[in-house]
């Protein structure tokens, strides 16, 4: 049974949406007044520009001053910032954070030093072997393409019969002379290459100086290397100790003072970190400090490191040996170099040892 109403017209059926009533929207006070004022200003500027164009002609362009009059004044607060700014707040400091724009640094950025990976002896040999194989492979390819002439056979006393073949059977004396001449040429070429690679005495001296001047201990902000300083207290210094200390210090490019006091020795040296480390091992481990006489009980005597630091620039020009009769003379020498405080930090108990000389 159909439930459709025959008396209801299809065009009169209600729609699915209900009619919504519009809410009352009140205009803000002064809205139309401000719009009217803006329209009046625009009309006034338009009439003014038309009158000027009529006076100057149609091709005359308006001056910058008239265009500047048409620009709106910059508001104190933009409309998108108004919800975040209190109307009654006149303080310059607020809860908002002002981020300064990033500025590039005036000084150039230092280039980071990339240290090469440390390889073991086996890995170094493996890389060298691979490089040699690649070079030989490339050379053979160039010879095969005709870019290089073919290499001469490497004759030796053990293979010249196979290499020369019938020539060696017919003229063995001539073949042997050819082999020995090639051996002499190869030996001379090898010795000449070694002589060309060898350093001269001056180059060897400069290389040794640069080895001991290597940094290994940091740099200043300006990029100049730091000067490392160390102070040692030793048993009384004699002639043997004097020679060892001056000779090794000169080889390591160390500068400073070797002070010989009545009951002990004070050593103040400066240089690179590598040189200071080697000098410390020389004083504290390697050197034998005045062993006792035969039959006497042996006492363990050694030097002691009691002060170490760094400086921006060196204080000494050379490694000097100074004999001081008293602590007053030693204090004067150290004061001239700017190291008077070292005597205050030195241990008061001097290591016992046999008298120097």
Secondary structure, DSSP 8 states (H G I E B T S, - for coil): -----TTS-GGG---SS-----------TTHHHHHHHHHHHHHHHHHHHHHHHHHH-TT----HHHHHHHS----SS-TTTGGGS-TT---S--SS---------SS-------------HHHHHHHHHHHHHHHHHHHHHHHHHTSS--------TTTHHHHHTHHHHH-HHHHHHHHHHHHHHHHHHHHHHHHHHS--HHHHHHHHHHHHT---S-B-TTS-B-EEEEEEEES---HHHHHHHHHHHHHTT-EEEEEE-SS-EEEEEEE-HHHHHHHHHIIIII-------TTS-------EEEEEEEESS---SSEEEEE-SSHHHHHHHHHHHT-THHHHHS-SS--------
